[in-house]
Amino acid sequence: MTPIGHFLINIMRTVYGAISLLSFLILLPLAPFVHKVHRLLSIVILLIFIMSTTYAWFAPPFTPSARLRVFFAHEVELTNVTGPTSRPQLTRAVTQIIAIEGYGPRLVATLPSSWQGVDSDGVHCKAGKWRPGLTTCEWPVPPALHPSIPSGDIDDEGTWFIANVTRLGPASLRVEIEGVQTRACRIYIDSHGIRRYRARTRSEEGAGASSESTTWTVFEVPTERKGTHLLTLWARGWGSKFEVELDVDVDGEGERQGEIAGRLSCLWNDGPGGARIPALEEARAFLPEWAGITKAADGLVEAASGFVLREEKIV
C-alpha cells in the first residue's frame, strides 16, 4: 500500500474512533434503565443494526447518479523529427485509464482492446505515476482504434504536425511547429533545463496577419526553479505556426555530451473539427455506468515526436 493509502486509513480510524466514543458516552446514562425496556424493542434495534451494517458493507460506493471520476488520455507515438520540414508519422497509440487505487485494473478489464496485448505488450498499471493516490493503466491499442485528424487538404492526410528543429549554438535552439486542426502544442527538453525563451505565432494568412501575432515575446524562467523542461504553447487562431527560440543550461543531463534531446507534441480534443478517437468511444461504450470519463490533461490526444540535436545536425 502506498503512503497516501496508509494516511487515509489513519484518518478513517481517527474519525470513526471519535464517533464511537461519543456514541458510547451518549448512551451510557441509559444503562441503569435498560433492563426495564421491553425485549421486543431490543430485538427491533438489533435487526436495524444488522441490516444497516450489511447495507454499508455490500452497497456499491458508486452509482450512475454518484459516479467515479475516471481520467482518459491517448498518447500517440510518432516518428522522429528528421529534416528541415518534417511530417512525423504515427507508429503506435497507447490508451491510458487513470482511477483511484483498486479500480484501475477492474475498469480496464471491461475494455476489449486490453484483452490481448499488441506487439507482445500487455496492460501495465502503476500507482502514483500521474498523481498520488491514483493508479495509471496503459496499453497499446490495435490500428482500428488509432486516432485520426480530419483535414480538408489532401497533403495533410495522415499528418499530425509539421516541425523543424535547428540548433543555433552550444546551448540554444529554434523550434518551429504547426499542428493540424489544433491550437495547442508542447515542447519538451528532456536533457536540459530551459533558462530563457522567446516565442511568437504566425498565421497562414502571412501578409494578412496582424503585427501582434508576429511580435516576439521574451520569457525568463525564475532562477530558483533551476530551469523547466516543458513549454505549452497556445494560439488564438486556427492554422497558426509557433516559432520558439530557447536557451538551455550549458550542463545537460544527456547521455552524450553536447546533445540536446527532447520531444515535440500537439494536443487535440474530440467534437466537431477535432480528432476522431475510437478508443474514447470504446471507453464510453464499455465502461460501467457508474464511471464518468474526463480528460487527464489539456487534450484527450497528445501526439509526440522525438528529436536529438548534435552540434550541426539533427537525427
C-alpha positions in Angstrom: 0.0 0.0 0.0 1.2 3.5 -0.8 1.9 6.2 1.8 -1.2 8.1 0.8 -3.2 4.9 1.4 -1.8 4.5 4.9 -2.5 8.2 5.6 -6.2 7.8 4.6 -6.6 4.7 6.7 -5.2 6.5 9.7 -7.6 9.4 9.2 -10.6 7.0 9.0 -9.6 5.3 12.2 -9.3 8.6 14.0 -12.8 9.8 12.8 -14.6 6.5 13.4 -12.9 6.1 16.8 -14.1 9.6 17.9 -17.6 8.8 16.7 -17.7 5.5 18.6 -16.5 7.1 21.8 -19.1 9.9 21.5 -21.9 7.4 20.9 -20.8 5.3 24.0 -20.8 8.4 26.2 -24.3 9.4 25.0 -25.8 6.0 25.7 -24.0 5.4 29.0 -26.6 7.3 31.1 -29.3 4.9 29.9 -27.5 1.8 31.3 -29.4 1.8 34.7 -32.8 1.7 32.8 -32.1 -0.7 30.0 -33.5 -3.7 32.0 -36.9 -2.1 32.0 -37.1 -1.8 28.2 -39.3 -4.3 26.5 -37.4 -7.2 24.9 -39.2 -6.6 21.5 -37.7 -3.1 21.3 -34.2 -4.6 21.8 -34.8 -7.1 19.0 -36.0 -4.4 16.6 -32.9 -2.3 17.4 -30.7 -5.3 16.8 -32.3 -6.0 13.4 -31.9 -2.4 12.3 -28.3 -2.5 13.3 -27.7 -5.8 11.3 -29.5 -4.5 8.2 -27.8 -1.1 8.2 -24.4 -2.7 8.7 -25.0 -5.2 5.9 -26.0 -2.4 3.5 -23.0 -0.3 4.5 -20.7 -3.3 3.8 -22.2 -4.5 0.5 -23.7 -1.4 -1.2 -21.7 -0.2 -4.2 -19.8 3.0 -3.4 -20.5 4.5 -6.9 -23.8 4.7 -8.8 -24.9 6.3 -12.1 -26.0 9.3 -10.1 -22.8 9.4 -8.0 -20.1 8.5 -10.5 -16.4 7.6 -10.1 -14.3 10.1 -12.0 -12.0 8.3 -14.5 -9.3 10.1 -16.4 -8.7 9.3 -20.0 -5.6 10.0 -22.1 -4.5 8.8 -25.5 -0.8 9.1 -26.4 0.3 8.8 -30.0 3.9 8.0 -30.7 5.3 9.5 -34.0 8.5 9.0 -35.9 11.3 11.4 -35.0 11.8 14.8 -36.5 14.4 14.1 -39.2 14.6 17.1 -41.5 14.0 20.8 -42.2 10.3 20.3 -42.8 9.4 17.1 -41.1 5.9 15.4 -41.0 6.2 12.7 -38.3 4.0 9.7 -39.0 2.1 7.5 -36.5 3.8 4.4 -35.2 1.8 3.4 -32.1 -1.1 4.6 -30.0 -1.4 4.0 -26.2 -4.6 4.4 -24.1 -4.3 5.4 -20.5 -7.0 5.0 -17.9 -6.4 6.7 -14.5 -8.6 6.0 -11.5 -8.3 5.7 -7.7 -6.3 2.8 -6.3 -8.0 -0.5 -6.6 -10.3 0.4 -9.6 -7.8 0.8 -12.5 -7.3 -2.9 -13.4 -11.0 -3.6 -12.8 -12.1 -0.8 -15.2 -9.5 -1.7 -17.8 -10.7 -5.3 -17.8 -14.1 -4.2 -19.3 -12.4 -2.7 -22.5 -12.0 -5.2 -25.3 -8.8 -3.5 -26.6 -7.0 -4.5 -23.3 -7.8 -8.2 -23.5 -5.0 -9.0 -25.9 -1.7 -7.0 -26.0 -0.4 -5.6 -29.2 3.2 -6.4 -30.2 3.5 -8.6 -27.1 2.8 -5.6 -24.8 0.0 -6.0 -22.3 -1.6 -3.8 -19.7 0.7 -2.1 -17.3 -0.6 -0.5 -14.2 1.4 1.8 -11.9 0.3 3.6 -8.7 1.2 7.3 -8.3 2.5 7.8 -11.9 0.2 10.7 -12.7 -0.8 11.8 -9.2 -0.6 10.3 -5.7 -3.5 8.1 -4.8 -4.3 7.3 -8.4 -3.4 4.2 -10.5 -2.5 4.6 -14.2 -3.1 1.7 -16.5 -1.9 1.9 -20.1 -1.7 -0.4 -23.1 -1.2 -0.2 -26.9 -4.3 -0.4 -29.0 -4.7 -2.1 -32.4 -4.7 0.0 -35.6 -8.5 0.0 -35.7 -8.5 2.2 -32.6 -5.8 4.6 -33.7 -7.0 8.2 -33.6 -7.0 10.4 -36.7 -7.2 14.1 -37.6 -9.8 15.3 -40.2 -8.3 17.6 -42.8 -9.7 19.2 -45.9 -6.2 19.3 -47.5 -5.1 16.1 -49.3 -1.4 17.0 -48.5 -2.2 16.8 -44.8 -3.6 13.3 -44.9 -2.0 11.4 -42.1 -0.1 14.4 -40.9 -0.3 15.4 -37.2 2.0 18.4 -37.3 4.8 20.0 -39.3 8.0 20.6 -37.4 11.5 22.0 -37.8 14.2 22.0 -35.1 17.5 23.8 -35.6 20.5 24.2 -33.3 21.6 27.9 -33.0 24.5 27.4 -30.6 26.0 25.2 -27.9 23.1 25.9 -25.6 20.3 27.3 -27.8 17.9 26.0 -30.4 15.0 27.1 -32.6 11.7 25.2 -32.9 9.0 25.7 -35.5 5.8 23.6 -35.1 2.5 23.9 -36.9 -0.3 21.5 -35.7 -3.1 20.3 -38.0 -6.5 21.3 -36.6 -5.2 22.3 -33.2 -4.2 25.5 -31.4 -2.1 23.8 -28.6 1.4 22.3 -28.8 4.2 21.5 -26.4 8.0 21.5 -26.4 9.8 19.0 -24.0 13.5 19.4 -23.5 14.5 16.2 -21.6 18.2 16.6 -21.5 18.5 20.2 -20.4 16.6 22.8 -18.3 15.2 25.8 -20.2 16.5 29.1 -18.9 15.1 31.6 -21.3 12.9 31.6 -24.4 11.0 33.8 -26.8 8.0 32.9 -28.8 5.6 34.1 -31.5 2.9 32.8 -33.7 2.5 33.2 -37.5 -0.9 32.8 -39.2 -1.4 31.0 -42.5 -2.5 34.3 -44.0 1.1 35.6 -44.0 0.9 39.2 -45.0 -2.7 39.5 -43.7 -1.7 38.5 -40.2 -1.7 41.2 -37.5 1.6 42.7 -36.3 0.7 41.5 -32.8 0.8 37.9 -33.9 4.4 38.2 -35.3 5.9 40.0 -32.4 8.5 38.1 -30.3 7.6 37.8 -26.6 10.5 37.1 -24.3 10.1 35.0 -21.1 12.6 34.4 -18.3 12.5 31.3 -16.2 13.0 32.2 -12.4 16.4 31.2 -11.2 15.0 29.4 -8.2 13.2 26.9 -10.4 16.6 25.7 -11.9 15.1 25.7 -15.4 11.9 24.0 -16.7 11.6 21.0 -19.1 8.2 21.8 -20.6 6.7 24.7 -22.6 3.0 24.7 -23.5 2.1 26.9 -26.5 -1.4 28.2 -27.2 -2.5 30.1 -30.3 -5.6 32.4 -30.5 -6.4 31.4 -34.1 -6.5 28.2 -36.1 -3.8 27.4 -38.6 -1.1 29.2 -36.5 2.6 28.3 -36.6 4.6 28.5 -33.5 8.2 29.8 -33.6 10.2 29.5 -30.4 13.9 30.2 -29.7 15.2 28.6 -26.4 18.3 29.0 -24.3 19.1 25.9 -22.2 21.5 25.0 -19.4 25.1 24.5 -20.6 25.4 21.4 -18.4 22.7 19.0 -19.5 21.6 15.6 -18.4 22.0 13.8 -21.7 23.9 10.5 -22.2 26.3 12.1 -24.6 28.0 15.4 -24.1 26.8 18.2 -26.5 23.5 16.7 -27.4 20.1 18.4 -26.8 17.3 15.8 -26.7 13.6 16.4 -26.5 10.1 16.0 -27.9 7.5 18.0 -29.8 3.8 17.3 -29.4 0.4 18.8 -30.1 -2.9 18.3 -28.4 -6.4 17.5 -29.7 -9.9 17.0 -28.2 -12.9 15.3 -29.8 -16.0 17.0 -31.2 -16.7 18.8 -34.4 -13.5 19.7 -36.2 -11.5 17.8 -33.6 -9.8 14.4 -33.5 -11.6 11.2 -34.2 -10.8 9.0 -31.1 -12.2 5.4 -31.4 -10.6 4.4 -28.1 -12.6 7.1 -26.3 -15.8 5.8 -27.9 -14.8 2.3 -26.8 -14.4 3.6 -23.2 -17.8 5.3 -23.3 -19.5 2.2 -24.6 -17.9 -0.5 -22.3 -17.0 1.2 -19.0 -19.6 0.7 -16.3 -22.4 3.3 -15.9 -21.0 4.4 -12.6 -17.8 5.5 -14.2 -17.6 9.1 -15.6 -14.9 9.9 -18.1 -13.0 13.2 -18.1 -9.7 14.2 -19.8 -6.5 13.8 -17.8 -4.7 16.8 -19.4 -5.4 19.8 -21.7 -6.1 17.4 -24.6 -7.6 13.9 -24.9 -4.9 13.1 -27.5 -1.3 14.0 -27.4 0.9 13.1 -30.4 4.6 13.4 -29.7 7.8 13.1 -31.9 11.3 13.0 -30.5 14.5 14.7 -31.7 18.2 14.8 -30.9 20.3 17.8 -31.8 24.1 17.4 -32.1 26.5 20.2 -32.9 25.5 20.7 -36.5 22.8 18.2 -37.4 19.5 16.6 -36.3 18.9 12.9 -36.0 
